[in-house]
């Protein structure tokens, strides 16, 4: 009798709904439309209730429900279950002043969304709405985390400035965009066509002239494209291929400095080339741990990095390592998110011309990871794709792996734009067959290093 009562109580219990989006608290204009997405038991007819309306969600697929609604002040409930609080406003929610260097602008309100060009400290942007810990911004359109700045009243001046002068300096052929106050910018690149665009949202142009230094041979005619209310876009053609760039605010100017490509001797392509090798993980961070023998990824990465360093040096390269032993790269008292940037900083301090981060792969699903295999090379900046593509096949052949691919992906250590940078996943340590076989062979690190060197040399000779 007791068991029957317990079962009937469980059946009669109200379903529990899990909100996928939006994040709460929610603060948006009354005339905006918000996408609601929840998970719960299949075959239901949940109803969203606000202070002004009620609507039924549609089941898009089993257990996934969606609807669009216009926000109203007060609590939002779904079949009586509290989802979160909502506020509404008319016009901009406020002005957000960025207080963090290189704040991460995203395409949506969580870390799952793609990154856009970072926003520098001191920039002020108009806020459209808030979802949880993220603010939606206008011009440039995107989302910033609330903790990366300060929310100011709507009447606060944006202070975007005015594009009044473009100057090309001698020597390094640096382009200076004089605007008077910091602003946000977004970049586009075309490596093949050797063009670079800097979009200046909300910054009008009243450019009196563009001044070229007498010996500014690398940068021909610059054009400014007015975008109306959206601001301006500066088109910068380059006579040499885009190897990398540095873009930063200095005094009253935004400065764009292209990284000059190295001079390559086809017979000795590595000679004099500055390369930083990053052995992934280290210290308390073991990375993937093999399921068969318990091999730690951090040790495999370092073994390949050491072998690669020796081969690159034999070819005449100048090699720096982010770590040479089993330790983390950032100081012990540094915040947790400083470790990856510390690895990039090693390359920047060494003025590296290539950056290679070495890893061994795994899958989130253990079952898939036990059978997965393949050499996977990742890049982020357009100028890095050629390097990723060049390494994939020689590395796979050298270690005896039949499958290889290169991918675009937003890994932190390869996002910096100063130089071509790739993240190399040599193979899957999560596969016990590979862990006990290919990856445990004494000659494996040397073979992997030989394949990577061959790929780097192919990239240098072919693409220069």
N, C-alpha and C positions, 0 to 999 in steps of 0.2 A: 504493500500500500504506500509506504514511504517513497519507494523508488518511482512508482507511478506518479506521485505528487511532484517529485523533483523533475521528472521528464516533462510533465505538462507545464510546469513553471518555466522551464528553459525554452519551450516552444513559444510560450506566450510573451516572453521578454521582448522588449522593443529592440530593433536592430541598432547596432552601433555604427555610426558613420565616421569615416576618416576623410578629412578635408585634404585634397591634393593642392588646390589653389582656389581662391587667393589666400595669402597669409593674413592673419589678423594680429593687431587691430587694423581696420581698413578706414582710410580717410580719402574720399574722392569727391569730385564734383557731382551734383545731383543729376546732370544730364549725361554722365558717362555710363558705359556699359561694362559690367564686370563678368568675367567668365568664372563660373563656379563648377568645380570638378570634385566629386567625392567617390569613395569606394565603400561598398557595403554588400549585404547579401543580395544575390541575384533575384530577379522577378519581383521587385518591390515597386512602389509608386510613391517615393518620398516627396514631400511638399515643403518648399522653402517659405518661411513666414518672416516678414519684416513689419515695421510699424505702418507701412503703407500698402503693401501688396502681399499676395500669396500666389505661388506658381508651382506647378509640378515639374520635377526633373525627368528628363528622358534617359532611358537606359541605352547607352551607346553600344555597349557590349556587356556580357554577363558580369555583373558586379560593379560596373563603371557608369556613373550617372553625370550628366552635364546639363547646364542651363545658363542663360545670360540674364542678368538682372540689373536694374538701376538702383544704386544705393539709397538708403533712407536712414536717418539717425536712429540709434537704438541697437538692440540686440538682434542678431539673426539666428533663427532656429530652423532645424530640419527635423520634421516630425517630433517636435518638442525638445530635441537635443540642441544644446547651445553650441553654435559654431564660433561666435565671436562678436565683438562690438564693432559698430560702424558709426563714423561721423561723416558729415557732408559739408562742403564749402562751395562758395561761388567764386570763380576766378582762381588765380594761383593759390596754392596752399602756403607758399612762402618762397624764400630765396635760400638756397643751400650754399654755404661757403666751405670749400674743401680745405681741410686742415692737415691732410696726410699727403706725403709725397707719392705721386703716381697712384692715385686712388683708382680702383678697378671699376670701370664702366662696363655694365653688362647689358645684354639684350632683353633680360627679364629679371624678375624680382627674387632670384636665389642664385646660389653658386653653381647651380646646374646649367645656367645659361652661358652662352659664348661671351668671351671678353671682347671689348672694343679697345680703341686706343685709350690708354690711361689718361686721367685728368690730373693736372698738376696742382700743387698747393696754392691757395689764394684765389682760385677761380670761383666765380659765383654763377649759379645756374638756377633757372626758374623751376619750381617744384609743382608738378601736376597732381600727384596723389601719393599716398603711402600705402604699402602693403607689408605688414609685419615690420621687419627691420630694414626694409628697402624703400627708397624714394624714387618715383618716376620723374624724370627730368625732361625738359623741352629745350631743344636747340643747343647741344646735340641731344637727340632722343636716346634715352637709355635709362639705366637704373644704377644708383649708387647705394651702398650700405650706409645706414644712418650714423654709424660710428666713425665714418671717415670724414666727418665735417660737422658743421653747426647749422641748424635751421634758424634762419632769421625771418623777420616779418616780411609780408608781401611787398611793402613799400620800399624795401631796401634796394638801393641802386645796384644793378648788375655790373656796371662799370666795364663793359666789354671793350671799350676803346674804339679806335679807328685805324684802319690800315692806311698809313700815310706815306710810307717810304719803303722801298725794297732796295737793298744794297748787296752786291756780290763782292766779297772781300778778296784780296790777293792771296796767293799761296795755297791755302787749303780749299779755296773756292767755297767758303761758307756763305750761305744766304741768310741775310738778316731782314726780318719783317718787323718794321717799327710800328707798334700799336699803342704804346702808352701804358697799358695795364694788362695783367695776365688774362688769358682767355682759354677756353677749351679748343682743342683741335682734333681732327680725325684725319688719318692718312690713307691713301690708296697708292699702290705701286703696280707698275708694269715692267717686270724685269727684262722681258724680251724687247719691248719697245723703248726701254731706257727712259721711262717717264715716272715722275713722282708728283703726286697731288697732295696739297695741304688744304683741307677744308676748314674754314674759320666760321663756325656757326655764330650768328648774331653779330658779326663784325662787319660793318659796311666798309667799302673801299673809297678812299679819296686820294689815290696814289698820284702824287705830283710827278714823280719820275722813278725809274729804276736805274740805279747807278752801278755800272760794271767796272771793276778794277781792270787796269790795262792788261794784266796777265791772267785774267780769269778764263782760262781756255777750256775748262771742263764743263762749264754751264753756259749754253747758248741762250737764246731769247726766252725770258720768263713772261708768262701771260697771266693776267688776273681776270677771273670770270665772276662778275657780280651775280649773286644768287637771290637778289631781292631781299625779302624779310628773313631769309635763311642765312644771310651773310655773304661771304666771299669765298672763292676757291682760287688758290695759286697753283699754276701748272709749271713744274720745273723739269725741263728736258735735260738729259745728261749725255755727254759725248762718250763717256766710258760706262761700262756695265755697272749696275748698282750692286756693290758687294755688301754694303750695310750702311747705316746712318746713325747720327745722333741728333736728337731734336729736343731742345730745352729752352726754357725762358731765362733770359739774362738781361738784367736792367729793364729797359723798356722795349726789348726786342725778343721775338721768337727766332731762335737760330737753328738752321738746318745745316748739318755738316755731313756730307757723304763720306763714307769710309773708302779710301782709295784701295782698289784691288791690288794684291801683291804682284810683284814682278816675278814671272815664272820662267825658269829655264826648262824647256821640254825634256832635256836629257837628265836633269837633276831637279825635278819639280818640287821636292821637299826642302831643298837647300834654303836655309834662312827663314823658313816659314814658322811663325809663332802659333803653336797649337796648345790648347788646354784640354786635358783629359779629366773627366769627372767619373770616378768610380762610385756608382750610385749606392745610397744608404751608408751604413757604418755606425760604429758605436752601439748604442742601445737599439738602433733601428736595423734589424737583420734583413729587412726586405722579405722576399719569398723564402720559405723553408721547404726543402724537398720532402716529399711524402715517403720516399723509399729509404734514403740514407740520412735524412735530416741535414742535407747540405744547405748552408746559409748563402743566400744570394749575395750579401755584402762581400763574402770571401771570393766568390766566383768573379764578381765585378772587378775586384782589386787585382786578381790574378791576371785577367785579360788586360786591364789597364797597364800593369807593369810590363807585360810582354809587348804591348803596343808601344809604350814609351821607348823601349829599347830599339824597336824596329824603325820608329820615326826618327830617332836620334841618329841611327846609322845612315839614314837618308839625308841627314843634315838639318833636320827640323829642330827648333828650339821648343822644348816641351815643358809645360808646367802641369802639376797635378793638383786637383782640389784636395785630395788626401792621399798619403803614401802608406798609411797604416790604418788600423781599425779604430777610427774615431769619427765623431761628428765634425763638421767643418766650422759651424758657427760657435762662438764662445758659449761656455756652459750656462751662463746666466742670461743668454739671449732668449727672446720669446720664441715659441715653437715655430712660428711662421717665418723665422729669419734664416732657417737652415738652407732652404733652396736658393734664396737670394745670395747667401754667402758663397755658394758655389759659383754663381754667375759673377760675383764681385772678384773672385780669384782671376777669372778670364779678363775682366775689364782692367784690373790693375796690371796684368801682364801684357796688355794691349794685344791680346790674342787675335789671330786672323781666322782661326777655326776653333769650334768648340764641339767636343764629342763626349756625350754622356753615355756610360756603359751600364747595361742592365741585363737581367735574365727574367723571362716573362712568366706570367701566371694568368689564370682566368678567375673571375669572381666566383663562378660556380665550380666546386671541387670536381664534380663528375666530368665537366668539360675540360678542366685543366689537366686531368689525368691522361687525356688522349691528345691534347692540343700540341702542335709543333709548327715551326716556321720561323724564319728570320724576319723581323718586323723593324723597319726604320721609320722614325717619326720626325717631322719638321713642322715649323709654324710659320716663320717669315717666308715670303715668296722667294727671296734670294737663297734660301736653304734647300729648296726642293731638289735642285740638281745634285747636291751632295748626298741627300738621302737616297735618291735613285741610283747614284753611282756606286754606293757602298753595298746595296742589298744583294745583288747577284754575286759579286766576288766573295763576300762573306759567307753566303749560303754554300757556294761551291767548296770553299776552303774547309768548312767543318762537315761537309757531307750531308747538308740539309736540302731536300729537293724543292721546298716551298719558300718563297720570299716575296715580300711586298713592301711598299713604302706608303705612308699615310700622313695626312694633315691632322694635327691634333694640338690642343692648347696645353702642353706641359709647361710648367713654370720655368724650368731651366733652359728652355729653347725659345722662349718668347722674346728675349732681348734682341734688338734689331742691329746691334753694332757689327755683327759678323755672321757668316753662315754657321748654323748650330743644328745639330741633330741628336736625337736620343736613339740609341741602338739597343734593341732587345735581341740578343744573339740567338736565343732559343728558349723553350719553355722548361724551366726548372721544376714546374709543377707536374711534369710528366715523369713518372717513376722510371719508365723505360729509357728516357733520355738522361735522367739523373744518374742511373746506374751504368749507362752506356757511353754515348758520345761525350757528355759533359764531364765524365770522370776520367777520361783518358788523359794521361800525363801530357800528351802533346796538344791537348785541346786549346789552352790559352794561346800558344804560339800559332796554331792554325788560324784561330779567330783573328789574331793580330795581323797575320799575313793577308787575310782577306780584306780587312778594313784598310790597310795600307794601300793595297791594290786599288780599292775603290776611291780613296782620296787622291791618288795619283791620276786616275782616270778623270776625275772631276776637274783637277787643276789643269791638265793638258787639254782636255776636250773643250772645256768651257771658257778658256782664256782667249 
